[in-house]
Amino acid sequence: MRSTRLAACCLSLGLFVVPALASDGGGGGGALIQPQVGTIFWTVITFICLAFLLGRFAWKPLMGALDEREKSIQESIDQARQDRETAEGLLTEHRALLDQARRERAEALAAGQRDAERLKAEILDEARGQREKLLTQTEAQVAASLRQARAELRAVAADLAVQAAEKLLTKNLDDPTQRKLVEDYLADLEASGGTPPS
């Protein structure tokens, strides 16, 4: 179909252009205006033979090559379209994966911060508990030490009082001796670091 149209176009062009060019060689500008029947006849015969030979041997291979070329171009276009669609799909998938990775990273950071805060609170609570426990133990030890020191002080004071009473009873107690005995007793108490019992 295409070759038939092409042949018809070439024939029409040949009918008007070729006789004019052929008659141009005769000299003078009037040959273009005056058609010569013999030249037109042989030009048409030559053109028909040439069109037949071209149509028979050249047009079919040329048209086949053009059709093949068109087909390969169309296949390349289709392949490029498929590749573009595949690339767009991969790009969309890549963007989705990237967004998911960003969300997971943000969630992991938030979870890490929450865990760190929780761990910090647990450590602080444990430290407060240990401090309270140590304070309680220290207060108990200080109270026990104070009770023990008071008991020891009372025992020492009682021993000193008994010793003083023994000295008083064994000596003849006059006023200067009694005064000296009390001063010695007070000196002994100060030396032992205690205070007299009330």
C-alpha positions in Angstrom: 0.0 0.0 0.0 2.7 2.4 0.9 4.8 1.4 -2.1 1.8 2.0 -4.4 1.4 5.5 -3.1 5.0 6.2 -3.3 5.1 4.9 -6.9 2.1 7.1 -7.8 3.8 10.2 -6.3 7.0 9.5 -8.3 5.0 9.0 -11.5 3.2 12.3 -11.2 6.4 14.1 -10.4 8.1 12.4 -13.3 5.3 13.4 -15.7 5.8 17.1 -15.0 9.5 17.5 -14.1 11.4 15.0 -16.3 10.1 16.2 -19.7 11.0 19.7 -18.7 14.5 18.8 -17.8 14.9 16.6 -20.8 13.9 19.4 -23.2 16.1 21.9 -21.5 19.1 20.6 -23.3 17.8 21.8 -26.7 18.7 25.4 -25.9 16.3 28.3 -25.6 13.7 29.0 -23.0 10.8 28.1 -25.2 11.3 24.3 -24.8 9.9 24.5 -21.3 6.7 25.8 -22.6 6.3 23.6 -25.6 5.9 19.9 -24.8 7.4 17.4 -27.1 5.4 14.2 -27.4 8.4 11.9 -28.2 10.3 13.0 -25.1 7.3 12.7 -22.9 6.6 9.2 -24.3 10.1 7.9 -23.7 10.3 9.6 -20.3 7.1 7.9 -19.2 8.2 4.5 -20.5 11.6 4.9 -18.7 9.9 6.1 -15.6 7.4 3.2 -15.6 10.2 0.6 -16.2 12.3 2.2 -13.4 9.2 2.3 -11.1 8.5 -1.3 -11.9 12.1 -2.4 -11.3 12.3 -0.4 -8.1 9.0 -1.7 -6.9 9.9 -5.3 -7.8 13.4 -5.4 -6.4 14.1 -2.3 -4.3 10.8 -1.2 -2.7 10.0 -4.4 -0.9 13.5 -4.8 0.7 13.5 -1.1 1.5 10.0 -1.2 2.9 10.9 -4.4 4.8 14.0 -2.7 6.3 11.9 0.4 7.2 9.2 -1.8 8.7 11.9 -3.7 10.7 13.5 -0.4 11.7 10.1 1.0 12.8 9.4 -2.2 14.7 12.7 -2.1 16.5 12.2 1.5 17.3 8.8 0.8 18.7 10.2 -2.1 20.7 12.9 0.2 22.0 10.3 2.7 23.0 8.2 0.1 24.7 11.3 -1.3 26.4 12.3 2.2 27.5 8.7 2.8 28.8 8.8 -0.5 30.7 12.3 0.3 32.1 11.0 3.8 33.2 8.0 2.2 34.9 10.3 -0.3 36.6 12.6 2.5 37.7 9.7 4.5 39.0 8.5 1.5 40.9 11.9 0.9 42.3 12.3 4.6 43.2 8.9 4.5 45.0 9.9 1.3 46.8 13.3 2.8 47.7 11.6 6.0 49.0 9.2 3.8 51.1 12.0 1.8 52.5 13.9 5.0 53.3 10.9 6.5 55.0 10.4 3.2 57.0 14.1 3.2 58.0 13.8 6.8 59.2 10.6 5.9 61.2 12.4 2.9 62.7 15.4 5.0 63.5 13.3 7.6 65.2 11.4 4.9 67.1 14.7 3.3 68.2 16.0 6.7 69.4 12.8 7.4 71.3 12.9 3.9 72.8 16.5 4.4 73.7 15.8 7.7 75.4 12.9 6.1 77.3 15.1 3.2 78.4 17.8 5.6 79.4 15.3 7.7 81.4 13.9 4.6 83.0 17.3 3.3 83.9 18.4 6.7 85.3 15.2 6.7 87.5 15.9 3.2 88.6 19.5 4.0 89.5 18.5 7.1 91.3 15.8 5.2 93.2 18.3 2.5 94.1 20.9 5.1 95.2 18.3 6.9 97.4 17.2 3.6 98.9 20.9 2.7 99.7 21.5 6.2 101.1 18.4 5.9 103.3 19.5 2.4 104.4 23.0 3.6 105.2 21.6 6.6 107.1 19.3 4.3 109.0 22.2 1.9 109.8 24.5 4.8 110.7 21.9 6.4 113.0 21.3 3.0 114.6 25.1 2.5 115.1 25.4 6.0 116.5 22.5 5.4 118.8 23.9 2.0 119.9 27.4 3.6 120.4 25.8 6.4 122.5 23.9 3.9 124.6 27.0 1.8 125.1 29.1 4.9 125.9 26.5 6.1 128.5 26.4 2.6 130.0 30.2 2.6 130.2 30.2 6.1 131.6 27.6 5.1 134.2 29.7 2.0 135.1 32.9 4.1 135.4 31.0 6.8 137.4 29.6 4.2 139.6 33.0 2.6 140.1 34.5 6.0 140.9 31.7 6.7 143.3 32.2 3.4 145.0 35.9 4.1 145.2 35.3 7.5 146.5 32.9 6.2 149.1 35.5 3.6 150.2 38.1 6.3 150.6 35.7 8.4 152.5 34.8 5.6 154.8 38.4 4.5 155.3 39.7 8.0 156.1 38.9 10.3 158.8 36.9 12.8 157.0 37.6 16.4 158.0 36.6 19.3 155.9 39.9 19.8 154.0 40.2 16.0 153.3 36.6 15.9 152.1 37.2 18.9 149.8 40.4 17.2 148.5 38.5 13.9 147.9 35.8 15.7 145.8 38.5 17.5 143.7 40.2 14.2 143.1 37.0 12.6 142.1 36.2 15.5 139.7 39.7 15.3 138.3 39.3 11.5 137.7 36.0 12.1 135.9 37.6 14.8 133.6 40.5 12.4 132.9 38.1 9.6 131.9 36.1 12.1 129.6 32.8 11.7 131.4 30.5 13.8 133.4 29.2 13.2 136.8 26.0 11.2 137.0 22.9 13.1 137.8 
